[in-house]
Amino acid sequence: MHHRSRTWVRRRLRSLALWELANIPLQFVIWFSLIGFPVTAPNLTGFALFAILLVQGAAYWTAKLRQPARSPLPGFADGSTVPLTVNDR
């Protein structure tokens, strides 16, 4: 499969979203079981904030997955780009 095909990109975005969510219980087990951090209110609050960031990341990848495909810019159908310049004032 070509690594820039629409199918490959959709599969990649879907896997990124799923892995973000899968990391929540995985990280809980790592921090509170394997490493042995105590399950206290401050630790759970910090973990909840961390989990919110992972959920936000999964929502981002899901939104990117649902984003309609963009067509090339008018006049640049061949995919060429225009160099950016900075105007000095």
Buried (B, 14 or more C-beta within 10 A) or exposed (E): EEEEEEEEBBEBBEEBBEBBBEBBEEBBEEBBEEEEBEEEEEEBEEBEEBBEEBEEBBEBBBEBBEEEEEEEEEEEEEEEEEEEEEEEE
